[in-house]
Amino acid sequence: MHETDMTKALIMTVRDWYESQPEQPQIQTIHLIVGQFTCVEPASLQFAFEVQTRNSFLENAALAIQETPLIAFCHPCQKEYHPQMGQQYACPDCQNPMEDIRSGRELKVDRIEYA
Amino acid sequence: MHQTFDAALEINLLHANQAGAEENRRHFEDWGITCFNIMSSPGAGKTVLLERTLEALSPKLKIAVIEGDMTTELDAERLRQYHVPVIAINTGRSCHLDSKMVSGGIHRLAHEYNPSEFDLVLVENVGNLVCPAEFEVGEHQKVALLSVTEGEDKPLKYPVMFQEADCLLITKIDLAPYLDIDLQRIEDNVRQMNPNVTIIPVSAKTKVGLEDWLAWIEKQL
């Protein structure tokens, strides 16, 4: 549901950049990074983007979403592991809690392709 | 054929909300206010917890409530009985409060009262285990509620909320004897992703655990 708000934030971020350019470019693709350990569903975001950019400066722009997996680092074992979303977050080897998330919390506009 | 260019932005999507939350927190700190963001699924018992909290603490602390969980004025009316300012935010069909909405509430508080007189602002978020976890509103502490009727697996299914919480209240524990619920498993599940969270089992009905919750609040001020 809040993908609508996330999309608004996305459009505002891109608009700031767009308006700061000396000549208004034709934006082709917005590259977004969405971590697995966030509350954002890429498919809903894609849909919200399509609807909310109609008749705007982003009408013809595509949204490319790159998902990053949840990766945690276990300090006692000194190694990375992949927690099982929905089932197990502690280290599978030593059961130490998930304290150090190395990937999966990203929610950012990475880059913009334009002509 | 035309050339395409690339601009690296690397801007966090929640940047604007985060900046607003920090501004709200600065206001609270200027006024000497501690703020809690209270979150749970609908029906976990946020409003009744606030009622018991106001009943116990409003005689000795100056408290205000920012009420986001309202499709009607019903919750706000329930809380006004305790003679504290209850600022109802019109969240429309939003599934969470954001820092801008709470900023509106803060301005109303500052306009209608002397904000420096307040010790504590309790923000009751919209009932939802997903979205509120991503939108900071300027709180000092995040408080999550999970009622025993929701099941032990909810922390595993909605990990972001439970990972972010500073305090978890396991509510309605008076119902535990009637359910196949393992309180220890709820704790273990939460501690897998949030080992340092304070966990307090409570019942607003029998008032079991309420003293611990009130003591936790006073420690945060």
Interface residues (C-beta under 8 A of the other chain):
Chain A: M1 H2 D5 M6 A9 L10 M12 T13 W17 P25 Q28 L32 F37 T38 C39 V40 M85 G86 Q87 Q88 Y89 A90 P97 M98 E99 L107 K108 V109 D110 R111 I112 E113 Y114 A115
Chain B: H2 Q3 T4 F5 D6 A7 A8 L9 E10 I11 N12 L13 L14 H15 A16 N17 S94 C95 H96 D98 V130 C131 A133 E134 F135 L156 K157 P159 V160 Q163 R191 Q192 M193 N194 P195
